[in-house]
């Protein structure tokens, strides 16, 4: 009996290969696009959390310092920069003053007899005495907007009348420092890069008026 053995070879045609490659490329492009979008979203969220964390810490320090202050000293600098020192009461650490210095363009200044480098668009806090600092300078805020309202402190008397020129950058009037009874800190920050999609919305905060309760209205 004669038998015939037949063999066949299975495979893909060129058209099938092209269709498969096209579908694979489309799926990979969609996955990569989703991955990039998710990565940018997570980066934006991390940046926003950084701004909120810095903002909360800044407000906590500022509220604490204002409420325990017995006096205020405003050192003239070129607006919108400001140099404000609060005299502290009952600190228990030997330090009797805390200075807030904001610089828009970046500068080095002398605080408590020490040269302090203040980065551009940053707010620093320095604790010490008239001649020495008791701890390293803290950079409380970074990435402050470069406008006249990016960061400022306003002072008010006991009746709520402001001690400034009435418009941004709200340069404090040092002549009336003895009457200052309330203080408010405002700042606007933003972090990230527009090009890669990680830029946050503007994070804007105002502390409200905090009473300098250990300081007499007139002294």
trRosetta pair geometry for C-beta under 8 A, 3 or more apart (Angstrom, degrees):
i j d omega theta_ij theta_ji phi_ij phi_ji
12 16 4.3 -126 -168 87 97 127
12 17 5.2 116 125 -55 128 85
12 20 7.5 -31 -162 -5 153 140
13 16 4.8 99 53 5 75 102
13 17 7.2 -138 96 -4 41 87
14 17 5.7 -54 -150 36 34 113
14 18 6.4 34 153 -20 66 105
15 18 5.8 -56 -151 36 31 110
15 19 6.4 31 153 -19 66 106
16 19 5.7 -54 -147 36 32 111
16 20 6.3 32 155 -19 65 107
17 20 5.7 -56 -147 38 30 111
17 21 6.2 29 156 -18 65 107
18 21 5.8 -54 -146 37 30 110
18 22 6.3 31 155 -21 64 107
19 22 5.8 -56 -149 35 29 111
19 23 6.4 27 155 -16 64 107
20 23 5.9 -56 -147 38 30 109
20 24 6.2 29 155 -19 65 108
21 24 5.7 -55 -147 37 30 112
21 25 6.3 31 155 -20 65 106
22 25 5.8 -55 -148 35 29 111
22 26 6.4 29 154 -19 64 106
23 26 5.7 -55 -149 35 32 112
23 27 6.4 30 155 -17 66 106
24 27 5.8 -55 -148 37 31 109
24 28 6.2 28 155 -17 66 108
25 28 5.8 -56 -145 39 30 110
25 29 6.2 33 155 -22 65 106
26 29 5.7 -54 -148 34 29 112
26 30 6.5 29 154 -18 63 105
27 30 5.8 -56 -151 36 31 110
27 31 6.3 30 153 -18 66 106
28 31 5.7 -54 -145 38 33 111
28 32 6.1 31 156 -18 67 107
29 32 5.8 -55 -144 39 28 109
29 33 6.1 30 155 -21 64 108
30 33 5.7 -53 -145 36 29 112
30 34 6.4 28 155 -18 63 106
31 34 5.8 -56 -150 37 29 110
31 35 6.3 31 152 -22 64 107
32 35 5.5 -53 -147 35 32 114
32 36 6.4 31 155 -18 66 104
33 36 5.9 -54 -148 36 30 109
33 37 6.2 30 154 -18 64 108
34 37 5.7 -55 -145 39 31 112
34 38 6.1 31 156 -19 66 108
35 38 5.8 -56 -146 38 27 110
35 39 6.2 29 154 -21 63 108
36 39 5.6 -54 -147 36 30 113
36 40 6.4 28 156 -17 64 105
37 40 5.9 -56 -149 36 29 109
37 41 6.4 30 153 -19 63 108
38 41 5.6 -56 -148 37 31 113
38 42 6.3 30 155 -17 66 106
39 42 5.9 -55 -147 37 30 109
39 43 6.3 30 154 -19 64 107
40 43 5.6 -54 -146 37 32 112
40 44 6.3 35 154 -20 65 104
40 196 6.7 -160 -112 148 106 77
40 197 4.1 1 -158 102 142 117
40 198 5.7 -127 -151 -73 75 71
41 44 5.7 -52 -148 35 31 112
41 45 6.4 31 153 -19 64 106
42 45 5.6 -53 -147 36 33 113
42 46 6.3 34 153 -20 65 104
43 46 5.7 -52 -147 36 32 111
43 47 6.4 33 152 -19 64 105
43 192 7.0 120 135 -121 100 112
43 196 7.9 -24 91 120 159 112
43 198 4.1 -51 117 -124 123 117
44 47 5.7 -55 -149 37 31 112
44 48 6.3 31 153 -19 65 105
44 192 6.2 24 -109 -101 66 158
44 197 7.3 -65 -54 141 117 72
44 198 5.3 -155 -68 -151 69 53
44 199 7.3 -8 -113 63 97 23
44 200 5.8 144 -161 -85 80 72
45 48 5.7 -53 -147 36 31 111
45 49 6.4 32 153 -19 64 105
46 49 5.7 -54 -148 36 31 112
46 50 6.5 37 151 -23 63 103
47 50 5.6 -51 -152 31 33 115
47 51 6.6 32 152 -17 65 103
47 191 4.1 -163 -170 99 109 115
47 192 4.6 3 -128 -55 174 104
47 198 6.1 120 -21 162 143 93
47 199 7.7 -91 109 -138 164 22
47 200 4.9 -152 111 -40 116 118
48 51 5.7 -53 -151 35 34 111
48 52 6.3 30 153 -15 66 107
48 191 7.7 -164 -65 54 37 112
48 200 4.8 153 -76 -124 80 134
48 201 7.7 32 -104 36 112 80
48 203 7.2 151 -142 -70 70 125
49 52 5.7 -55 -144 40 32 110
49 53 6.1 35 155 -22 66 107
50 53 5.8 -55 -146 36 28 111
50 54 6.4 24 157 -14 64 107
50 191 6.1 -31 77 41 122 173
51 54 6.0 -58 -147 40 28 108
51 55 6.1 30 154 -22 64 110
51 143 7.4 -82 -97 81 98 131
51 189 5.1 -179 -139 98 108 122
51 190 7.5 10 -100 -103 145 21
51 191 5.6 -157 -56 0 109 121
51 200 6.4 -143 -7 83 146 165
51 203 4.3 148 151 8 137 163
52 55 5.5 -54 -144 37 31 115
52 56 6.3 31 158 -19 65 104
52 203 6.8 -133 -67 -145 64 144
53 56 6.0 -53 -147 35 28 108
53 57 6.4 25 156 -15 63 108
54 57 5.8 -58 -148 39 30 110
54 58 6.1 32 155 -22 66 109
54 140 6.6 127 -172 163 90 59
54 141 5.6 119 156 -107 122 60
54 142 7.1 -99 -138 25 163 76
54 189 7.2 -26 85 52 130 175
55 58 5.8 -56 -146 35 29 111
55 59 6.4 24 159 -14 64 107
55 141 7.6 57 -84 -102 56 105
55 187 7.4 -162 -117 76 90 117
55 189 7.1 -149 -68 26 102 132
55 203 6.3 -121 -52 146 143 126
55 205 5.0 141 -158 -25 124 158
56 59 6.0 -57 -147 39 29 108
56 60 6.3 31 155 -22 64 108
57 60 5.7 -56 -149 34 30 113
57 61 6.5 26 156 -15 65 106
57 140 6.5 -158 107 -150 102 87
58 61 6.0 -58 -150 38 30 107
58 62 6.1 24 156 -17 66 112
58 123 7.0 61 -130 87 131 136
58 140 4.4 106 -99 166 95 122
58 141 5.6 21 -79 -52 148 101
58 185 7.4 -136 146 126 106 147
58 187 7.2 -26 122 27 158 148
59 62 5.7 -56 -139 41 30 110
59 63 6.0 31 162 -20 66 108
59 185 7.2 -167 -105 72 66 125
59 205 6.8 -99 -61 157 122 139
59 207 5.5 169 -131 -105 95 99
60 63 6.1 -55 -145 36 24 109
60 64 6.3 23 157 -16 60 111
61 64 5.8 -62 -150 39 28 111
61 65 6.1 21 158 -17 67 111
61 125 6.0 -44 151 -103 149 170
61 138 7.8 -159 -109 91 166 148
61 140 6.6 -118 43 -111 147 136
62 65 5.9 -58 -144 38 28 107
62 66 6.2 23 161 -16 65 110
62 100 7.5 39 -106 -83 94 146
62 183 8.0 -132 174 115 101 118
62 185 4.9 -60 -167 1 162 150
62 207 6.0 -101 102 -90 135 157
62 210 7.4 156 133 14 90 158
63 66 6.1 -58 -143 38 26 106
63 67 6.1 19 163 -14 63 114
63 207 6.7 -170 -68 -161 89 127
63 210 5.6 -157 -124 -116 68 151
64 67 6.2 -64 -145 40 23 106
64 68 6.4 0 165 0 62 115
65 68 6.4 -72 -146 47 25 97
65 69 6.1 42 155 -49 65 104
65 86 5.1 123 160 62 103 152
65 88 7.1 -71 -146 -94 74 99
65 98 5.0 -97 -134 69 131 146
65 100 8.0 148 94 -43 161 112
65 125 8.0 -149 -48 -148 154 124
66 69 5.6 -44 -146 7 30 120
66 86 6.6 -117 -92 -112 47 155
66 183 4.9 -142 -127 56 131 124
66 210 4.4 83 103 108 147 129
66 211 7.7 130 141 78 107 27
66 212 5.7 -94 -179 -88 78 74
67 210 6.4 -83 -58 171 81 114
67 211 7.2 53 -109 77 72 68
67 212 7.5 -146 -102 -120 24 38
67 213 5.9 8 -153 19 67 108
67 214 7.6 83 159 -7 45 100
68 88 5.6 18 119 -150 110 78
68 89 5.3 -148 173 49 78 84
68 90 7.0 -115 -161 58 112 87
68 91 7.4 108 146 -79 142 72
68 214 6.3 15 -167 4 32 142
69 72 6.6 56 154 -67 142 75
69 86 3.9 -79 -106 -174 132 112
69 87 5.9 100 -159 64 81 55
69 88 6.2 -58 -102 -96 57 44
69 89 7.0 131 -149 -4 10 93
69 212 5.2 -51 76 -145 107 102
69 214 6.3 174 85 57 36 108
69 215 6.1 -13 113 -37 83 120
70 87 5.1 -63 62 99 83 106
70 88 7.3 53 9 148 89 9
70 89 4.6 100 -38 -57 111 110
70 212 8.0 148 -107 169 13 103
70 214 4.7 -65 -87 121 70 108
70 215 5.2 143 -164 -81 35 78
71 86 7.2 152 82 -161 51 51
71 87 3.8 23 52 28 98 126
71 215 5.8 146 -74 -114 39 120
71 219 7.3 -103 -100 82 97 138
72 84 6.9 -23 -164 -169 94 97
72 85 7.4 143 -161 82 46 54
72 86 6.0 -21 -103 -106 66 65
72 87 7.5 -114 -55 10 26 84
72 155 6.9 133 151 -114 167 142
72 177 5.4 -148 91 -166 94 98
72 180 5.0 -47 43 77 148 142
72 183 7.4 163 -100 -68 141 129
72 212 6.8 -75 -42 -108 113 164
72 215 7.1 19 -16 -121 89 169
73 84 7.4 152 82 -160 52 50
73 85 4.4 -14 62 63 102 103
73 86 7.9 -167 24 -74 74 22
73 87 7.2 78 -11 -36 103 93
73 177 6.6 44 -109 -165 38 154
74 82 7.6 -49 -149 -166 95 96
74 83 7.2 116 -166 84 52 67
74 84 5.6 -16 -106 -108 71 76
74 85 7.8 -165 -74 26 28 72
74 155 8.0 -105 -59 -15 134 146
74 172 4.6 -125 -132 98 157 135
74 174 4.4 -143 76 -99 111 91
74 177 5.9 -160 10 -92 100 119
75 83 4.0 -47 65 100 107 121
75 84 7.6 -153 21 -76 77 30
75 85 7.0 55 -18 -7 104 106
75 174 8.0 80 -81 -100 13 140
76 83 7.8 -15 59 47 12 113
76 174 6.5 -81 -59 -20 87 145
77 81 4.6 -75 121 103 125 111
77 82 6.4 172 52 -117 116 22
77 83 4.9 101 -17 -5 128 111
77 109 7.9 -34 -104 -107 136 146
78 81 5.7 50 74 36 64 113
79 82 7.5 27 -111 -66 66 78
79 148 7.6 32 154 -141 103 96
79 169 4.6 168 -178 61 111 129
79 171 4.6 -72 -78 -80 135 112
80 102 7.4 -51 128 110 83 121
80 104 5.7 72 63 -39 100 133
80 148 5.1 178 -71 -140 135 58
80 150 6.8 110 115 40 153 96
80 151 7.4 123 142 63 118 69
80 152 6.6 -80 -169 -79 104 101
80 168 7.5 -10 -105 174 122 83
80 169 3.4 -158 -113 -122 94 161
80 171 8.0 -124 -120 -73 49 82
81 101 7.6 4 -175 -174 97 75
81 102 5.8 -171 -144 93 55 72
81 103 5.2 14 -116 -109 113 53
81 104 6.1 -117 -63 2 79 86
81 105 8.0 -66 -58 23 118 84
81 107 7.2 15 -118 11 154 142
82 100 7.3 8 104 108 100 94
82 101 7.3 -161 93 -138 53 42
82 102 5.2 28 42 39 81 103
82 151 7.9 -135 24 116 111 91
82 152 6.6 104 -17 -134 142 61
82 153 6.0 -160 118 26 161 100
82 171 7.7 -175 -93 -126 101 59
82 172 6.9 84 -139 4 122 109
83 99 6.9 -8 -169 -171 74 110
83 100 7.8 174 -146 86 31 54
83 101 5.2 12 -109 -109 73 87
83 109 7.0 -137 -102 165 132 162
84 99 6.9 158 85 -153 42 61
84 100 5.0 -8 62 57 94 97
84 101 7.9 -178 26 -74 59 48
84 153 5.5 -50 -13 57 161 155
84 172 7.1 89 -90 3 112 157
85 97 5.4 9 -178 -179 107 118
85 98 7.1 164 -152 82 63 36
85 99 4.5 -25 -97 -97 83 82
85 100 7.8 -174 -79 20 37 63
86 97 6.6 164 83 -154 46 66
86 98 5.3 -10 57 58 96 87
86 99 7.8 -176 19 -81 64 36
86 100 7.9 39 -7 -6 99 99
86 212 7.9 -152 -137 -124 113 117
87 96 6.4 -4 -159 153 75 85
87 97 5.4 -36 -108 -98 50 87
88 91 4.6 45 129 -55 135 116
88 95 6.7 36 44 116 145 82
88 96 5.4 -156 53 -162 90 39
88 97 5.9 -160 0 -81 91 26
88 98 6.0 71 -52 -10 117 96
89 214 4.9 -115 5 156 154 161
91 94 7.5 -84 91 37 115 25
91 95 5.3 -85 121 72 160 78
91 96 6.4 -152 11 -93 132 44
93 127 7.9 17 91 153 143 130
93 134 6.1 102 138 165 117 161
94 129 7.2 -55 144 -54 80 118
94 134 6.5 150 81 -104 98 136
95 98 7.4 63 148 -65 123 78
95 127 4.9 28 -178 163 159 94
95 128 5.4 -85 -130 -119 104 14
95 129 6.1 -131 -130 -52 53 69
95 134 4.3 -95 -68 -3 118 147
96 129 5.7 48 31 -113 92 75
96 130 7.9 -20 66 -27 109 77
97 112 7.4 171 78 -82 117 112
97 127 7.5 168 92 -149 48 51
97 128 6.6 -26 68 74 86 55
97 129 6.6 105 25 -126 100 27
97 130 7.1 75 14 -64 142 58
98 125 6.4 -2 -179 -172 105 93
98 126 6.9 162 -158 81 57 46
98 127 4.9 -17 -106 -100 87 73
99 111 5.1 -151 67 -151 157 125
99 112 7.2 -155 -3 -28 134 98
99 125 7.3 159 81 -154 50 45
99 126 4.6 -12 57 58 100 98
99 127 8.0 -167 20 -72 69 31
99 128 8.0 -24 4 35 105 93
100 123 6.5 -5 -170 -174 93 101
100 124 7.4 164 -151 83 47 48
100 125 5.8 -14 -99 -101 70 72
100 153 6.8 100 91 -42 142 144
101 109 6.2 -159 -153 54 155 144
101 111 6.7 -112 -33 -70 140 138
101 116 7.0 123 44 98 154 136
101 118 5.4 -104 116 -92 117 146
101 123 7.3 163 83 -153 42 55
101 124 5.2 -12 60 58 92 95
101 126 7.1 17 3 0 111 113
102 118 7.7 152 -163 180 13 139
102 122 7.4 -166 -141 99 59 39
102 123 4.7 -20 -96 -102 86 82
102 124 7.9 174 -81 19 39 63
102 144 7.4 -31 -156 49 111 174
102 151 4.7 -160 -144 105 151 129
102 152 7.6 -115 51 -85 162 39
103 106 5.6 108 129 -90 129 18
103 107 4.7 -155 -131 20 144 97
103 118 4.1 119 3 117 134 124
103 119 7.2 163 71 84 117 29
103 120 6.4 -88 115 -113 98 38
103 121 7.7 -59 96 -20 65 20
103 122 6.4 1 54 56 86 75
104 120 6.7 6 146 -159 32 76
104 121 6.2 35 -147 -78 47 57
104 144 7.6 -101 -111 93 66 117
104 146 5.9 104 -165 -137 106 75
104 150 6.7 112 -107 54 102 145
105 120 5.5 -37 -180 -119 20 101
106 118 6.5 -175 -145 97 47 69
106 119 5.6 -31 -113 -169 98 34
106 120 3.5 -48 -44 -57 100 79
106 121 7.8 -24 -53 4 82 60
106 122 7.8 52 -95 22 72 104
107 117 7.9 -169 103 -150 35 51
107 118 5.4 2 60 55 72 105
108 115 5.6 13 174 -177 111 99
108 116 6.8 168 -155 82 63 39
108 117 5.0 -28 -100 -99 87 63
108 118 7.1 173 -93 15 32 74
109 115 7.4 163 85 -148 23 57
109 116 5.8 -24 66 60 73 89
109 118 6.4 8 13 -7 105 119
110 113 6.7 1 -178 -123 102 15
110 114 6.8 152 -151 72 63 28
110 115 5.9 -36 -93 -91 67 56
110 116 7.4 135 -117 13 17 82
111 114 6.0 -33 70 63 67 82
111 116 4.8 -5 22 -1 115 134
111 126 4.7 77 129 82 146 164
111 128 7.5 123 136 37 91 131
111 133 7.0 54 108 -72 96 118
111 137 7.5 94 64 -93 141 122
112 126 6.5 -156 6 141 120 123
112 128 3.9 47 -137 88 169 139
112 129 6.2 107 -145 69 116 44
112 130 6.5 -180 -130 173 72 13
112 131 6.4 19 -177 90 72 7
112 132 5.7 -42 156 79 112 10
112 133 4.8 129 81 -61 142 74
113 130 7.5 67 -24 135 107 52
113 131 4.7 28 -14 -159 146 50
113 132 6.2 -29 55 -69 124 43
114 126 7.9 -165 66 -161 118 140
114 128 7.7 135 11 -33 124 174
114 132 7.2 70 -35 -141 113 42
114 133 5.3 -59 16 -7 148 116
116 124 6.6 -177 160 112 130 156
116 126 6.0 -78 -91 -77 159 144
116 137 5.1 109 -141 -62 118 156
118 122 6.1 -168 178 79 75 106
118 124 5.3 -124 -116 1 91 129
119 122 4.2 57 72 3 90 145
119 139 6.6 21 22 -123 117 137
119 142 7.0 -3 89 -118 135 94
121 142 6.8 64 109 -169 91 53
121 143 6.2 30 133 -113 126 11
121 144 4.4 -170 -175 51 78 80
121 145 7.6 139 -143 24 114 6
121 146 6.1 -64 -91 -74 112 82
121 150 7.1 -81 -137 164 83 149
122 139 5.4 -32 -175 -152 129 106
122 141 6.2 169 -152 90 54 65
122 142 5.2 -9 -104 -104 94 60
122 144 6.6 180 -74 4 24 112
123 139 7.4 119 76 -162 46 58
123 140 5.0 -45 95 61 97 102
123 141 4.1 34 32 41 106 105
123 144 6.7 90 -24 -49 94 143
123 151 5.7 -153 -63 -171 120 156
123 187 7.0 -77 -23 -101 146 146
124 137 5.0 10 -179 171 125 113
124 138 6.4 151 -159 79 68 47
124 139 5.3 -39 -98 -99 82 56
124 140 6.7 157 -117 5 24 83
125 137 7.1 157 74 -163 41 67
125 138 4.6 -16 58 62 94 104
125 140 5.3 62 -13 -37 110 119
126 133 5.6 -69 -175 -121 100 124
126 137 4.8 -27 -90 -110 91 89
126 138 7.6 -174 -73 23 43 71
127 133 6.7 97 78 -160 48 80
127 134 5.3 -57 113 50 93 102
127 135 5.6 20 60 37 110 101
128 132 5.4 -145 -169 106 120 50
128 133 3.6 -89 -67 -114 139 42
128 134 4.9 172 -102 -8 63 76
128 135 7.8 -153 -67 25 81 59
129 132 5.4 23 46 49 99 76
129 134 7.3 85 -16 -44 79 100
133 136 7.6 79 128 -102 131 19
133 137 7.0 -42 -164 -58 159 75
135 138 7.7 15 114 -39 111 97
139 142 6.3 40 152 -59 119 94
141 144 5.6 64 134 -59 118 106
141 151 6.8 160 88 -101 150 141
141 187 5.9 -72 -137 177 168 161
141 189 6.1 -134 -167 -76 108 134
142 189 7.4 79 84 -141 45 127
143 189 5.0 78 99 -164 91 96
143 190 6.0 -131 157 68 109 44
143 191 4.9 24 172 -82 171 79
144 150 4.5 97 155 163 98 112
144 151 4.8 -28 -157 -32 146 120
144 187 6.0 -74 -123 -163 108 105
144 188 6.9 94 -158 73 69 56
144 189 5.5 -54 -96 -94 48 79
145 149 7.7 -2 84 85 121 68
145 150 4.1 -154 75 -113 71 97
145 188 4.6 -18 11 98 124 106
145 189 6.9 -148 -23 -98 77 26
145 190 6.1 59 -72 7 91 107
145 202 6.8 10 -59 -134 135 114
146 150 6.0 17 -83 -62 10 150
147 150 4.9 141 52 -46 65 87
147 168 7.7 -7 142 165 92 148
147 188 7.4 -2 45 61 113 133
148 152 8.0 21 157 -50 63 131
148 168 3.9 112 118 146 114 111
148 169 4.2 -122 -172 -66 88 87
149 152 6.7 -65 -137 0 49 123
149 168 4.5 -61 -63 -121 88 141
149 169 6.9 -158 -70 -111 45 65
149 186 7.2 -38 -174 116 84 126
149 188 6.7 46 119 4 85 127
150 187 6.8 11 153 -148 54 67
150 188 5.6 -102 -138 53 49 92
151 185 7.9 -7 -165 -172 79 87
151 186 7.1 -179 -140 95 38 60
151 187 4.3 14 -107 -111 83 92
151 188 7.5 -137 -60 27 62 61
152 168 7.2 -151 -26 -133 158 76
152 169 5.5 -176 -90 -178 132 77
152 170 4.7 101 165 55 146 118
152 185 7.8 178 93 -147 40 51
152 186 5.7 -3 58 58 79 96
152 187 7.9 166 18 -77 49 62
153 170 7.8 -160 75 109 33 121
153 172 7.0 -12 90 -52 91 123
153 183 6.1 -8 -175 -169 105 102
153 184 7.0 158 -156 80 57 45
153 185 5.3 -22 -101 -98 80 70
153 186 7.9 172 -87 20 33 69
154 162 5.8 -41 -177 -138 112 110
154 163 7.8 148 -177 52 66 68
154 164 5.8 -81 -132 -10 83 140
154 170 5.1 -58 -87 173 94 144
154 172 7.6 173 -129 -84 37 86
154 183 7.2 157 83 -154 47 52
154 184 5.0 -11 58 58 94 98
154 186 7.4 25 -3 0 104 110
155 162 7.1 113 79 -157 49 61
155 163 4.4 -29 87 47 102 115
155 164 7.1 128 40 -39 76 94
155 172 5.7 56 11 -127 117 112
155 177 8.0 -5 136 -122 170 57
155 180 4.2 -34 -180 -132 131 117
155 182 6.9 144 -162 81 53 56
155 183 5.4 -20 -103 -100 71 73
156 159 7.9 -128 164 72 98 48
156 160 5.2 -11 176 -147 136 34
156 161 6.2 146 -157 67 80 33
156 162 5.4 -45 -95 -94 79 48
156 163 6.7 -168 -90 -3 25 85
156 180 7.3 91 58 -144 26 67
156 181 6.7 -61 98 61 67 76
156 182 4.1 -18 61 64 101 110
156 183 7.6 -166 20 -71 76 30
156 184 7.5 37 -8 -5 111 105
156 209 6.0 -27 30 -133 139 128
157 160 7.2 -49 67 19 65 17
157 161 5.0 0 32 53 106 90
157 163 6.8 104 -41 -48 81 104
157 176 7.7 -61 -69 156 109 125
157 179 4.7 -22 -109 152 109 106
157 180 6.8 -90 -89 -105 56 28
157 181 5.5 57 -164 16 38 107
157 182 7.5 -5 69 19 7 92
157 217 6.9 65 -169 -158 86 100
158 179 7.9 -103 -5 -178 82 81
158 181 4.4 21 -67 48 68 166
158 182 7.5 133 -98 -21 35 99
158 217 4.7 -33 -32 -113 130 126
160 182 7.1 1 -103 32 53 150
160 209 7.3 -44 -120 -110 84 172
162 166 6.8 135 82 -88 135 60
162 170 7.7 -82 -180 -148 134 105
163 172 6.0 29 112 -153 97 77
163 173 5.0 -122 173 45 81 96
163 176 5.1 -145 -134 82 121 120
163 177 7.8 130 163 -84 158 40
163 179 7.0 155 -80 82 133 101
163 180 5.8 -75 10 -88 155 92
164 170 4.3 17 163 -168 161 70
164 171 5.9 145 -153 69 94 41
164 172 5.5 -58 -91 -98 90 38
164 173 6.1 -170 -98 -15 31 86
165 170 7.0 -165 43 -128 76 32
165 171 5.5 27 -1 48 115 91
165 173 7.3 129 -52 -57 66 100
166 170 7.8 170 29 -109 6 70
167 170 7.2 -149 96 -67 21 61
172 177 8.0 60 155 -88 120 85
173 176 5.4 32 104 25 108 101
174 177 5.6 -6 -165 -42 55 111
176 179 4.9 -37 175 35 94 113
176 180 7.0 119 122 -44 81 81
177 180 5.6 -34 -158 -2 45 119
178 218 5.9 42 146 -145 106 54
178 219 5.7 -154 -155 57 95 59
179 217 6.4 11 -146 171 61 72
179 218 6.2 0 -95 -90 69 71
180 183 7.1 43 172 -66 114 89
180 212 6.7 49 125 16 86 148
180 215 7.6 -5 92 117 77 148
181 211 6.6 -15 154 -147 82 74
181 212 5.7 -141 -162 45 38 98
181 215 6.7 -161 -118 90 60 105
181 217 5.2 -13 -75 -112 131 74
182 209 4.3 12 172 -176 130 107
182 210 6.5 149 -159 69 73 36
182 211 5.5 -38 -100 -98 81 50
182 212 6.6 -149 -83 -1 25 83
183 209 7.2 136 64 -151 22 61
183 210 5.6 -32 66 60 75 91
183 212 6.2 67 -7 -49 104 103
184 206 6.4 14 172 -177 113 91
184 207 5.3 -174 -154 65 66 95
184 208 6.1 -124 -122 115 109 15
184 209 4.9 -53 -61 -88 111 53
184 210 6.7 145 -84 7 56 78
185 206 7.4 175 92 -150 46 49
185 207 4.6 52 49 -6 80 129
186 204 7.8 4 -173 -174 91 82
186 205 6.9 -178 -146 96 52 54
186 206 4.3 -7 -104 -105 93 82
186 207 7.2 -123 -67 6 52 76
187 204 7.6 -166 100 -142 43 50
187 205 5.8 -2 58 58 78 91
188 202 5.4 -2 -173 -179 107 110
188 203 6.9 155 -156 79 53 49
188 204 4.5 -8 -106 -102 90 81
188 205 7.7 171 -82 20 46 61
189 202 7.5 146 72 -160 31 62
189 203 5.0 -23 64 62 83 104
190 199 6.8 20 169 -170 106 92
190 200 5.8 -164 -152 71 68 89
190 201 7.4 -106 -119 127 98 22
190 202 5.1 -47 -72 -105 111 60
190 203 6.7 166 -78 13 53 79
191 199 7.4 -178 100 -140 36 53
191 200 5.3 30 55 14 73 119
192 198 3.9 -148 -154 116 110 77
192 199 3.7 -177 97 -95 110 36
192 200 5.3 128 6 -12 129 71
193 196 4.9 42 88 32 117 95
193 197 7.8 3 89 26 75 27
193 198 5.3 37 41 52 74 99
193 199 5.8 -124 72 -56 14 89
194 197 7.6 31 -174 -75 32 31
194 199 4.7 -3 -74 -15 57 146
200 203 6.7 4 124 -34 132 101
207 210 6.2 -36 135 -28 123 113
212 215 4.3 -8 132 30 112 122
215 219 6.9 -113 -173 6 79 139
216 219 4.5 114 63 -53 112 109
